[in-house]
């Protein structure tokens, strides 16, 4: 008859368990160690900038400004994650940002004031809706070409980078003038040119005619010379 062994006590069970190393613990948590390196590099850069700026970089006011300025980049980067995960690329996000921002500005300042006024409480809501709709249309158009026509995303978005940037420049050159976008009259009338200051001074100063040069400072020989900036043409 064999001798039965007593079950191990709790301290003996703890001693029998293999000890895990720090690396195995990190692997068990599935934590990306590369993130630690990126955070460490970011901390070093921040401290260096803080020293070089004389202690003004890591201040609440500057950190708030940085967070506001990088909001648009963070939003675009969040959408770019989905594009990259699907093994594609989008090179036109910057041009789309400029075009959508320019369109929203023109809608808010140039178009809507002719209908509802500049200080209407719905102005920013309509401009925001126009910007979201325009971004969805441009993204859907490029996505349709990539998904259904089969054109590589690199080619499509590279063309979009050039096209949308050109459209934003064109829209900026057309807007912000005396022409009305809503009425369709985009050509602005030039402002009337003011007469040269020397002509005005000559006509209203000492009674001399507008075609004659005004008297300049007297030279040592006693003769007065006309200023070099005076031009008789156009007076």
Buried (B, 14 or more C-beta within 10 A) or exposed (E): EEEEEEEEEEEEEEEEEEEEEEEEEEEEEEEEEEEEEEEEEEEEEEEEEBEEEEEEBEEEEBEEEEEEEEEEEEEBEEEBEEBEEEEBBBBBBBBBBBBBEBBBBBBBBBBBBEEEEEEEEEBEEBBEEBBEEBBEEBBEEBBEBBEEEEBEBEEBBBBBBEBBBEBBBEBBEBBEEEBBBEEEEEEEEEEEEEEBEBBEBBBEEEEBEBEEBBBBEEEEEEEEEBEEEBEEEEB
